[in-house]
Amino acid sequence: MAIDLLPWELRVGDVVPFDDHIGRPIADIHAVGPGHRARRLILAGLPPLTTRRKLRIYRATQRLSD
């Protein structure tokens, strides 16, 4: 499911889509910047990405069984 999240709402395992139509999972997250509101994302096969604004990601959702 695609959702727009602020940096501090991101989780390890969320998938970040890129222009090459390949989604890369977030392997690690570090708080950076003033007030630690920005996040440095460690992605597979790419240099670290720092984000301070909303980011569209894909997150797996699971339904709880009765």
Secondary structure as GFF3:
##gff-version 3
##sequence-region A 1 66
A	DSSP	beta_strand	2	5	.	.	.	ID=ss1
A	DSSP	three_ten_helix	7	9	.	.	.	ID=ss2
A	DSSP	beta_strand	15	17	.	.	.	ID=ss3
A	DSSP	beta_strand	23	32	.	.	.	ID=ss4
A	DSSP	three_ten_helix	34	36	.	.	.	ID=ss5
A	DSSP	beta_strand	38	43	.	.	.	ID=ss6
A	DSSP	beta_strand	49	51	.	.	.	ID=ss7
A	DSSP	beta_strand	55	58	.	.	.	ID=ss8
###
